[in-house]
Amino acid sequence: MHPCISTLYTYSASIPCVQPIESKETRTAFHKVIRDLFKGKLETETDTSSSNTDEGSRIVIKWSRRGVGRGGRERKDGNGAQGDRPDRGTYPPYIHFTLQKTNRDTQDALSHLSRILHVNVKDLSVAGTKDKRGVTVQRVSLKRGNKIVEDIWRLGNSISRQKSEKDALIQRGERGVRIADLVYRKASLELGMLKGNAFVITLRNVQVDSMETLEKALTIVKNNGFINYYGMQRFGTASVPTHAIGLALLKSEWHKAVSLILQTRYGEHPEVEAARNAWLKEKDLDKALRLMPRRVVAERCILESYRKQKGDTRNAMGALSTIPRNLRLMYVHAYQSYVWNAIVSERIRMYGAEKPVAGDLVFEAEPETSVETGYQNQNEDEETNEPNEQISNRQRKKQSRKPWSPPRVKTLTDEDLGNYSIFDVIMPLPGTDVAYPGGELGERYKEFLEMDGLDPNNFVRKQKDYTLGGSYRKILHQPKEMSWSVLRYTDPDVPLAQADEDKLLGFDPPAVVENGKFMALQINLQLGTASYATMALREITKAETSSHYQTNLTAAAEDQKYRGVATAGVDEENEEREIDEPVTEGAEAMEES
């Protein structure tokens, strides 16, 4: 037997066989071995693109394409029967791949993928959402139906007559989206199936009185952690806070919720402003819908509901129900986050952030999986970068392979304090099945909810979607890993970090400018699930982290005078990636202690 054929039947870590196959009989046997060994999943063909020599012919091995038409669809024979595809059904039902996106939110990127892959967006799932502003990398699962890995790779990289496979290997992905590393899997990804996120964050035009001050601020966060606040993106950047809409929904104030959603926002896109005014000022429903961009999901749903009712606006609850469920839940989850941030601020104001006190809550045993995890949301508008949402108890039961039960928590007494650290202390998000802290803080928590018109002991609603399932969240978060470096630059348009895609394409890494006019701080950060890198940055810089504030800060920075021509590289300096080992089935400053 030819050595190339015998090698196929055994495991070998040696160099692949490159010995020419001169005999026609041996080549025929080789073709048969590939067919039999891989059960038709691979196919072989003799390379006719180059002239054969006396040394033998080259054989190309590739994924089988039997019965496959354009776009991964099955071919049919002349009788309308489907082509011979007995092997496609033997693959596992899911394909997992890595998605890199640039300056696009997760839902937008998934919608784009669904179009180019010719699949329903519901067949795509992720373990958590990623920020819009930056370069992010995460795993995605696809319920493949009749498609195979090669179909998805070709479609995802827009392989066509105009774009060859070679082009895909030397050019960036279209519209800021790229997929790679495709594998078959038996199960899909579920929300929360990740251990955390890794970030590369570059802060430009950093100004400090001394390097010692900078080093101290970074070391404090590395060793002492930061207050685990929900980031500002969770509440939206518009003048109408997301949590205010959530409170109206929890209080069954349907008309108020509709009014808040449709209300004009300062500084939003002119086309959206014109659409709002067409309805609010002119009462022209058709004009408002004609002008309203499709990305403004909630507003369009309400207006379309009114049009179906021939302009009757009395059924506000019905109009709200036409908004996608995950978007409606985003509003009430934002209210939970708002309350949590406020109560944690109160706890730290009362007792500091150095040690636990009597009345604090801790887990009796660390949960096997995070009690809080990512939840996919659509954006209200392009200016709102929505956050990861925790999953309610009811949702979690549906998604988990194991029955979910509330974690057991303990209220600390004076005798317990020596057994726990401040990193063990948790705070509940308001909802069903949660305990409140003991003592004065617990009373203030309940008073806070009562001031908003809510019963702290009753979060069950007639509309089941608005029944809040509570959860817990640790009040401090310590980075798993954290390191940093200081860089110099002059032109603010020259990238200081390199995205994974650019590395794989062989693009030159960012050039170091030893004598640059300005200083940049590059931070490498690993955080656990449900923690916000912006809150770590807030602790380091003691500055606001909202996108609006940071945009204005950038525009006014001195380095903007040195902007040069656009160069190769990614404009956005922040890179976020999942730590993709799935789990299987007000502003207080921290002080050095």
C-alpha positions in Angstrom: 0.0 0.0 0.0 1.2 3.5 -0.8 2.5 5.3 2.3 0.1 8.2 1.8 -2.9 5.8 1.9 -1.6 3.8 4.9 -1.1 7.1 6.9 -4.8 7.9 6.5 -5.7 4.9 8.7 -3.3 5.7 11.5 -2.6 8.7 13.7 0.6 10.4 12.9 2.1 13.5 14.3 4.8 13.5 11.7 5.1 15.7 8.6 2.3 15.1 6.1 3.0 12.7 3.3 4.3 14.6 0.2 5.5 11.6 -1.8 4.1 11.7 -5.4 1.5 9.2 -6.4 2.7 8.0 -9.8 0.5 4.9 -10.3 -3.0 5.4 -11.7 -4.2 2.4 -9.7 -2.8 3.9 -6.5 -4.5 7.2 -7.2 -7.8 5.4 -7.7 -7.3 3.6 -4.4 -6.6 6.9 -2.7 -9.8 8.4 -4.0 -11.7 5.4 -2.6 -10.0 5.5 0.8 -11.0 9.2 1.2 -14.6 8.4 0.3 -14.8 5.4 2.6 -12.9 6.8 5.5 -14.8 10.1 5.7 -18.1 8.6 4.6 -18.5 11.1 1.7 -17.9 14.2 3.9 -14.7 14.8 1.9 -14.2 14.5 -1.8 -11.1 14.3 -3.9 -10.2 15.4 -7.4 -7.1 15.4 -9.6 -5.8 18.9 -10.0 -6.0 20.0 -13.6 -5.1 23.6 -13.1 -1.4 22.9 -13.5 0.5 20.6 -15.9 1.2 17.2 -14.5 4.8 16.0 -14.5 6.4 12.7 -14.6 6.6 12.8 -10.8 2.8 12.2 -10.5 -0.5 14.2 -10.3 -1.6 16.4 -7.4 -4.8 15.4 -5.7 -7.0 18.0 -4.0 -9.1 17.1 -0.9 -12.0 19.3 0.1 -15.4 19.3 1.8 -18.0 17.4 -0.2 -20.4 19.6 -2.2 -22.7 16.8 -3.5 -26.3 18.0 -4.1 -25.5 21.6 -3.1 -26.7 24.6 -5.1 -25.9 28.2 -4.7 -26.3 29.6 -1.2 -26.1 26.1 0.3 -29.5 25.1 -1.0 -30.1 21.5 -2.3 -30.2 20.9 -6.0 -33.1 18.9 -7.4 -33.0 16.5 -10.3 -35.2 16.8 -13.4 -38.1 15.1 -11.5 -38.0 17.7 -8.7 -36.4 15.2 -6.3 -33.7 16.4 -4.0 -30.1 15.7 -4.9 -28.2 12.8 -3.3 -27.2 14.1 0.1 -27.3 11.2 2.5 -24.3 12.4 4.4 -25.4 15.9 5.4 -27.9 14.6 7.9 -25.1 12.8 9.7 -23.4 16.0 10.9 -24.2 17.4 14.3 -27.1 19.9 14.2 -25.2 23.0 15.1 -22.3 24.9 13.7 -20.3 27.1 16.0 -18.0 29.9 14.7 -16.1 33.0 15.9 -17.6 36.4 15.0 -15.5 39.6 15.0 -17.5 42.8 14.6 -16.4 46.4 14.4 -18.6 49.3 15.7 -21.8 47.2 15.4 -24.0 46.0 18.2 -24.6 42.3 18.6 -28.2 42.2 17.3 -27.3 44.3 14.3 -24.4 41.9 13.5 -26.6 38.8 13.9 -29.2 40.4 11.7 -26.6 41.0 9.0 -25.3 37.4 9.3 -28.9 36.0 9.0 -29.2 37.8 5.7 -26.0 36.7 4.1 -26.2 33.2 5.5 -29.9 32.9 4.3 -31.1 31.7 7.8 -33.6 32.9 10.3 -32.0 35.2 12.9 -33.7 33.0 15.6 -31.4 30.2 14.6 -28.3 32.2 15.7 -27.5 32.4 19.4 -24.7 33.8 21.5 -23.5 33.4 25.1 -23.8 37.2 25.7 -24.0 40.6 24.1 -21.0 42.7 23.2 -20.6 46.5 23.2 -21.2 48.4 20.0 -18.3 50.8 20.1 -15.1 48.7 19.6 -13.8 45.6 18.0 -15.4 42.5 19.7 -14.9 38.8 19.3 -17.3 36.1 20.4 -18.6 32.6 19.6 -21.9 32.2 17.8 -23.9 29.0 17.2 -26.1 28.3 14.2 -28.9 25.7 13.9 -27.6 24.7 10.5 -30.6 23.0 9.0 -29.3 21.6 5.7 -26.1 23.7 5.5 -22.6 22.5 6.1 -19.5 24.2 7.4 -18.2 25.0 3.9 -21.6 26.7 3.0 -21.4 28.9 6.0 -17.8 29.8 5.5 -18.4 30.8 1.8 -21.6 32.7 2.5 -20.2 34.4 5.6 -17.2 35.6 3.7 -19.3 36.6 0.6 -17.5 34.2 -1.7 -18.9 34.8 -5.2 -17.9 35.3 -8.8 -16.7 38.8 -7.8 -14.9 37.6 -4.7 -12.7 34.5 -4.6 -11.6 32.4 -1.6 -8.2 33.9 -2.0 -9.7 37.4 -1.7 -11.4 36.4 1.6 -8.0 35.5 3.0 -6.4 38.8 2.3 -9.3 41.3 2.7 -11.2 42.5 5.8 -14.7 41.2 6.3 -17.5 43.3 4.7 -19.4 45.8 6.8 -17.2 45.2 9.8 -18.2 41.6 10.2 -16.0 38.5 9.9 -16.5 34.8 10.8 -13.9 32.1 11.2 -13.1 28.9 13.1 -16.2 26.9 12.2 -16.9 23.6 13.8 -19.8 21.2 14.2 -21.4 20.9 17.7 -24.2 18.9 19.2 -25.8 21.8 21.1 -26.3 25.5 20.7 -24.9 28.3 22.8 -27.1 29.6 25.6 -27.0 33.0 27.3 -24.5 32.8 30.2 -22.3 30.0 28.7 -19.1 32.0 29.2 -16.7 32.7 32.0 -16.1 36.3 31.3 -14.6 38.8 28.8 -11.1 40.0 28.0 -10.5 43.6 27.0 -7.8 45.6 25.3 -8.6 49.2 26.0 -6.6 52.2 24.8 -7.0 55.6 26.5 -5.5 58.5 24.5 -4.2 61.9 25.6 -3.7 60.7 29.2 -2.6 63.5 31.4 -1.4 62.9 35.0 0.7 64.8 37.4 3.2 61.9 37.7 3.6 58.3 36.6 3.5 57.3 40.3 -0.1 58.6 40.5 -1.1 56.6 37.4 0.6 53.5 38.7 -1.1 53.8 42.1 -4.6 54.2 40.5 -4.1 51.1 38.4 -2.7 49.0 41.2 -5.6 49.9 43.5 -8.1 48.6 41.0 -6.0 45.5 40.2 -5.7 44.6 43.9 -8.9 46.0 45.5 -11.3 45.7 42.6 -14.0 48.2 41.8 -17.7 48.8 42.6 -19.6 46.4 40.4 -22.0 49.1 39.1 -24.1 48.5 36.0 -22.6 50.6 33.2 -24.3 53.8 31.9 -25.1 52.0 28.6 -27.6 49.9 30.5 -29.7 53.0 31.0 -29.3 54.5 27.6 -27.7 57.8 26.6 -30.9 59.6 25.7 -32.7 62.3 27.7 -35.4 59.7 28.4 -33.8 57.1 30.7 -34.6 53.5 29.9 -35.3 52.7 33.6 -38.1 55.4 33.7 -40.0 53.4 31.0 -39.4 50.3 33.0 -40.9 51.8 36.1 -44.0 52.8 34.1 -44.4 49.2 32.8 -44.0 47.8 36.3 -46.7 50.2 37.6 -49.0 49.3 34.6 -49.0 52.9 33.5 -49.3 52.0 29.9 -50.1 55.4 28.4 -47.1 56.9 30.3 -44.8 54.2 29.0 -46.0 54.9 25.4 -45.5 58.6 25.9 -42.0 58.1 27.2 -41.0 55.9 24.3 -42.4 58.3 21.7 -41.0 61.4 23.4 -38.4 63.5 21.5 -34.8 63.0 22.6 -32.2 65.7 22.7 -29.5 65.3 20.0 -30.9 62.3 18.2 -30.7 61.7 14.5 -32.6 64.3 12.4 -34.6 61.7 10.6 -35.8 60.2 13.9 -36.6 63.7 15.3 -38.6 64.5 12.2 -40.6 61.2 12.5 -41.4 61.9 16.2 -42.6 65.4 15.4 -44.8 64.2 12.6 -46.7 62.2 15.1 -46.4 64.3 18.3 -47.0 67.7 16.7 -48.8 67.0 13.4 -50.6 63.8 14.4 -49.7 62.4 10.9 -49.4 58.7 11.5 -48.5 57.8 7.9 -45.9 60.4 7.7 -44.3 59.4 11.0 -44.1 55.8 9.9 -42.7 56.8 6.5 -39.9 58.8 8.2 -39.2 56.5 11.1 -36.1 54.3 10.4 -36.6 50.6 10.8 -33.8 50.4 13.4 -36.0 52.4 15.8 -37.9 49.3 16.7 -40.1 50.2 19.7 -41.5 53.4 18.2 -42.3 51.8 14.9 -44.1 48.9 16.7 -46.3 51.4 18.6 -47.1 53.5 15.5 -47.9 50.5 13.4 -50.2 49.2 16.1 -52.0 52.6 16.0 -52.3 52.4 12.3 -53.9 49.0 12.5 -56.4 50.5 14.9 -57.1 53.3 12.4 -55.4 55.9 14.6 -57.1 54.9 17.9 -54.6 55.3 20.7 -56.7 54.1 23.6 -55.2 50.5 23.7 -51.8 51.5 24.9 -51.1 48.1 26.5 -51.9 46.4 23.2 -49.6 48.7 21.4 -46.8 48.0 23.9 -47.3 44.2 23.5 -46.3 44.5 19.8 -42.8 45.5 20.8 -40.4 42.4 20.8 -40.4 40.8 24.2 -36.7 41.1 24.8 -36.9 44.8 24.2 -39.8 45.2 26.6 -37.9 43.2 29.2 -34.9 45.5 28.7 -36.9 48.4 30.1 -37.8 46.6 33.3 -34.4 45.1 33.7 -33.0 48.7 33.4 -35.1 49.7 36.4 -33.7 46.7 38.4 -30.2 47.9 37.6 -31.0 51.5 38.5 -32.3 50.4 42.0 -29.3 48.1 42.5 -26.8 50.9 41.7 -28.6 53.3 44.1 -28.7 50.8 47.0 -25.1 49.7 46.6 -24.1 53.4 46.7 -26.1 53.7 49.9 -24.4 50.6 51.4 -20.9 52.0 50.7 -21.8 55.4 51.9 -23.0 53.9 55.2 -20.3 51.2 55.8 -17.5 51.8 53.3 -16.1 49.2 50.9 -13.4 47.5 53.0 -15.2 44.7 54.8 -18.5 43.0 55.4 -20.9 44.2 58.1 -23.7 42.5 60.0 -26.8 42.5 57.8 -24.9 42.0 54.6 -26.0 39.1 52.3 -23.6 36.3 51.0 -24.2 33.1 49.2 -24.2 30.0 51.5 -22.4 28.2 48.7 -21.1 29.7 45.4 -23.6 28.9 42.6 -22.4 26.4 40.0 -23.4 28.9 37.3 -23.7 32.7 37.4 -27.0 33.8 38.9 -26.8 36.7 36.5 -26.0 36.3 32.8 -26.3 38.0 29.5 -29.6 38.8 27.8 -29.9 39.8 24.2 -31.7 43.1 23.5 -32.5 45.1 20.4 -31.6 48.8 20.5 -34.3 51.4 20.9 -32.3 53.6 18.5 -28.9 54.0 17.2 -27.8 56.2 20.0 -28.7 53.6 22.7 -26.0 51.0 23.2 -28.0 48.5 25.2 -26.4 46.3 27.8 -26.3 42.7 28.8 -29.5 41.9 30.7 -29.9 39.3 33.5 -32.2 36.5 32.8 -35.3 36.2 35.0 -36.0 33.1 36.9 -38.7 32.0 34.5 -36.5 32.6 31.5 -33.7 30.7 33.1 -35.8 27.7 33.8 -36.7 27.5 30.1 -33.1 27.8 28.9 -31.2 25.7 31.4 -30.7 22.0 30.9 -31.1 21.6 34.7 -34.0 22.9 36.8 -33.2 26.3 38.2 -33.7 27.0 41.9 -32.9 30.3 43.8 -29.5 30.3 45.4 -29.4 30.0 49.1 -28.2 33.2 50.8 -27.2 34.0 54.4 -27.6 37.2 56.4 -24.4 37.8 58.2 -24.2 38.3 62.0 -21.3 39.7 64.0 -20.1 36.1 64.6 -19.9 35.4 60.8 -17.8 38.4 59.8 -14.4 36.8 60.2 -15.3 34.1 57.7 -16.1 36.4 54.8 -14.5 39.2 52.8 -16.0 42.3 51.1 -15.8 40.3 47.8 -18.4 37.8 49.1 -21.0 40.5 49.8 -24.0 40.4 47.4 -26.9 42.7 46.8 -30.3 41.6 45.4 -31.9 43.0 42.3 -35.6 43.6 43.2 -38.0 40.8 42.2 -39.5 37.5 43.3 -37.5 34.9 45.3 -34.9 37.3 46.7 -34.0 38.3 50.3 -33.2 41.9 51.3 -30.3 42.9 53.4 -30.8 43.0 57.1 -30.8 46.0 59.4 -31.1 49.6 58.4 -29.9 49.1 54.8 -32.7 46.6 54.2 -35.3 49.1 55.4 -33.8 51.8 53.1 -34.0 49.4 50.2 -37.7 48.8 50.8 -38.3 52.6 51.3 -36.6 53.3 48.0 -39.0 51.0 46.1 -42.1 52.3 48.0 -41.1 55.9 47.0 -41.4 54.8 43.4 -44.8 53.4 44.1 -43.8 49.7 44.2 -44.5 47.0 46.8 -41.1 45.5 47.7 -42.8 42.2 48.5 -44.9 41.8 45.4 -43.4 41.8 41.9 -45.9 39.5 40.4 -47.9 41.2 37.6 -51.0 40.2 35.7 -49.0 40.7 32.5 -46.5 37.8 33.1 -43.8 39.4 31.0 -43.5 42.1 33.7 -43.2 39.7 36.6 -39.7 40.4 37.8 -37.5 37.5 38.7 -35.0 38.7 41.2 -31.3 37.8 41.3 -28.1 38.7 43.1 -24.9 40.5 42.2 -21.7 40.9 44.1 -21.1 44.5 45.1 -17.4 44.5 44.2 -15.6 42.9 41.3 -11.9 42.1 41.2 -10.3 41.6 37.7 -9.2 38.1 37.0 -6.1 39.6 35.2 -5.0 43.1 34.7 -1.9 44.6 33.1 -1.1 47.9 31.4 1.5 49.8 29.3 2.2 53.4 28.4 2.5 54.2 24.7 3.5 57.4 22.8 1.7 58.7 19.7 1.2 61.9 17.7 -1.5 61.2 15.2 -4.8 60.2 17.0 -6.0 58.4 13.8 -3.1 55.9 13.9 -4.2 52.7 15.7 -2.4 51.6 18.8 -4.0 48.2 19.0 -4.4 45.5 16.4 -7.5 43.4 15.9 -7.4 39.6 15.6 -8.5 39.8 12.0 -5.7 42.1 11.0 -3.2 39.8 12.7 -4.5 36.8 10.8 -4.4 38.7 7.5 -0.8 39.5 8.1 -1.2 43.3 8.3 1.6 45.2 10.0 1.2 45.7 13.7 0.9 49.3 15.0 4.2 51.2 14.7 5.7 52.4 18.0 6.4 56.1 18.1 9.2 56.6 20.7 9.0 60.4 20.8 5.3 60.9 20.2 3.8 64.1 21.5 1.0 62.5 23.6 0.7 59.6 26.0 -1.7 56.7 25.7 -2.5 54.1 28.3 -3.3 50.6 27.1 -5.0 48.3 29.6 -5.4 44.5 29.3 -8.3 43.4 31.4 -10.1 40.1 32.2 -13.5 40.4 33.9 -16.0 37.8 35.0 -19.5 37.6 33.7 -22.0 40.6 34.1 -19.2 43.1 34.9 -18.6 46.3 33.0 -15.2 47.4 31.8 -16.5 51.0 31.8 -16.9 50.8 35.5 -13.3 49.7 36.0 -12.2 52.6 33.8 -14.4 54.9 35.8 -12.6 53.9 39.0 -9.2 54.4 37.4 -9.9 57.8 35.8 -12.6 59.1 38.2 -14.4 60.4 35.1 -17.7 59.9 33.5 -17.8 57.0 31.0 -21.0 57.8 29.0 -20.4 57.8 25.2 -21.7 61.4 25.0 -19.2 62.6 27.5 -16.3 60.7 26.0 -17.2 61.9 22.5 -17.1 65.5 23.7 -13.8 64.9 25.5 -12.2 63.4 22.4 -13.4 66.3 20.2 -11.9 68.9 22.6 -8.6 67.0 23.1 -5.3 68.7 22.1 -4.2 65.7 20.0 -7.1 66.3 17.5 -5.0 69.1 16.0 -2.6 66.4 14.7 -5.1 64.2 12.9 -3.6 62.8 9.7 -4.8 60.9 6.8 -6.6 57.7 7.5 -4.2 54.8 7.7 -4.6 51.0 7.6 -6.0 49.5 10.8 -9.1 49.6 12.8 -10.4 53.1 13.8 -11.8 52.0 17.2 -9.1 51.1 19.8 -11.2 49.0 22.1 -11.2 45.3 21.6 -13.4 42.9 23.6 -13.4 39.1 23.4 -15.1 36.4 25.3 -13.2 34.0 27.5 -15.0 31.4 25.6 -14.7 28.4 27.9 -18.4 27.9 28.4 -20.0 27.1 31.7 -21.4 23.8 30.8 -24.7 23.2 31.4 -23.6 58.1 42.3 -19.8 57.6 42.3 -17.7 56.4 45.3 -14.0 56.1 44.8 -12.3 52.9 46.1 -9.5 53.6 48.5 -6.4 51.6 49.1 -6.7 49.5 52.2 
